[in-house]
Structures are given as structure tokens and as C-alpha cells.
Amino acid sequence: MSAEKEKMLAGELYNAGDPQLITERLNCRLLIKKLNDSSPEEMSSRGTILRSLIWNQGDNLWIEPPFYCDYGYNIKVGDRVFFNFNCVLLDVMQITIGNDVLFGPGVQVYTAMHPMNWQERASGVEFAKPITIGSNVWIGGGAVICPGVSIGDRSIIGAGSVVTKDVPADVVAAGNPCKTIRSLT
């Protein structure tokens, strides 16, 4: 494993131009192209592609193409997870998704970050923070989940929300920035 990949996985500043990381992103994009170009009746082929793309997945993962991610291997998915059309997961760092999670169309999940200091940012380094989404969560269409966020079990994220802070379990949260609207218990 390259030193830059080790730094990336540790959440430290790293250079995404590292040859190993470039190769891994290319391999991921080739699998994504196969998935996105597949025909709806090619269920078996799609399953094979998804197992090659997202190594750590439970039973009955369903992704409606088009779908995009950076590496695939940093995504951990539970059982019965559904992604609607046009979802993006920037999995520079671990994205953990529980069981029975629904993603509306156009949901974007970002672990990738850039330094606040402009000189560091201009040097091309970046870093990431992990994201955790609990079980039985529903994320409405067009929502954006920002780096470092955790969403508690059974919560609902309203369509178009920008989630910049942790969301507790058993709530409806929505808005930009996303805030708890009401309890579900």
C-alpha cells in the first residue's frame, strides 16, 4: 500500500495524484461504466459488477444506474439497501450504511474535504472524514450528506437537505442547513 493511500485512509492530508490511487479510481470508474451502461434486464450481470465494486455489502443491495463513487472499497452496506437514480458517494474514507436504508434520487454523500488554508489547498492535498448512516434511514431526493456526519437509526432526511451536522435517531430532519424538525417517537 502506498504511503498516500495510508494517509488517505487515516484521514490525513494526502495527494490524490498518487499512482496507486489513480489506478484504483480508474478501475472503479471502469466498473461504474459497466454498471451504468448495463441494460435493466441484466440483473445477474449488475449483481456481479456491484460485488466487484462494493466489496463489503449485505444481501439485496439495489442500485439504480447511473451511480458514481471514487473507490467502492470504502463503502460498507448492510442488508436491503436501495439507491435510486443518480446517487454519488465520494468514498475517500469509510461510508458505513446500516440495514434497510433508502436513498432518493440524486443523493450525494461526500467524505472528501479540502484544507481551509488556501496555500495547502492550492498544493493539491486533500483529506476526508467518515460518514455513518444508521439502519432504517430514509434520505430524500437531492439531499447532500457532508463529511464527518452520522445519521441515527430510523431517521428521515428531507429532500434537498444539506446535512452538515450529526442527526440523532428517530427524527425528521430537513433544510439547509439540515435541522431536526420533529421526533418520530
Stockholm file with secondary structure:
# STOCKHOLM 1.0

chainA/1-185         MSAEKEKMLAGELYNAGDPQLITERLNCRLLIKKLNDSSPEEMSSRGTILRSLIWNQGDNLWIEPPFYCDYGYNIKVGDRVFFNFNCVLLDVMQITIGNDVLFGPGVQVYTAMHPMNWQERASGVEFAKPITIGSNVWIGGGAVICPGVSIGDRSIIGAGSVVTKDVPADVVAAGNPCKTIRSLT
#=GR chainA/1-185 SS CCHHHHHHHTTCCEETTCHHHHHHHHHHHHHHHHHHHSCTTCHHHHHHHHHHHCSEECSCCEECSSEEESCSTTEEECSSCEECTTEEEECSSCEEECSSCEECTTCEEECEECCSSHHHHHTTEEEECCEEECTTCEECTTCEECTTCEECTTCEECTTCEECSCBCSSEEEETTTTEEEEECC
#=GC SS_cons         CCHHHHHHHTTCCEETTCHHHHHHHHHHHHHHHHHHHSCTTCHHHHHHHHHHHCSEECSCCEECSSEEESCSTTEEECSSCEECTTEEEECSSCEEECSSCEECTTCEEECEECCSSHHHHHTTEEEECCEEECTTCEECTTCEECTTCEECTTCEECTTCEECSCBCSSEEEETTTTEEEEECC
//
